Amino acid sequence: MKQLLLLVLCAISIVTSCTSCGKDSDAPATANNNDNVNPNGSKMNIKIGSYNFTATLYDNSTANAFKSMLPITVSMAELNGNEKYYDLSRSLPANASNPRSIQTGDLMLYGSNTLVLFYKTFSTSFSYTRIGRIDNEAGLANALGSGNVSVTFELE
């Protein structure tokens, strides 16, 4: 009888742990769906002085709205020694979340109209909406320099 009771308890334990594992693995996927971090294949050129970078846009309404504004040349201002930003003339759809870590080459929206291009990797407590990512960020910090800079965004 004790063996049967032990067997039933083990079976319940296995079922419970498998059920909770499934929930844990679904939770991050659901949270990340808000970011729509899967690239949609749209490519964008980013020109900074004599430097050219290619970026892949994410599959979300923010990236699509940004694409409709291209081509655009903006004067991006320096902030915090790790990013350049520009306040767009109109708001874009936003679905902000905290990425916890910003990566060099991330192109994001802060609020509903501030375009941000990051040139250093760091931890953050702020929330952003993902727009795209530079495919090869080598030389990005040098291209952006330490002050304000003119940046052209255009579809390939």
Beta strands, then each sheet from edge to edge (+ up, - down):
strand 1: 39-48
strand 2: 51-58
strand 3: 72-79
strand 4: 83-87
strand 5: 101-102
strand 6: 106-110
strand 7: 114-118
strand 8: 122-123
strand 9: 129-134
strand 10: 149-155
sheet 1: 1+ 2- 9+ 6- 7+ 4- 3+ 10- 1+
sheet 2: 5+ 8-
end
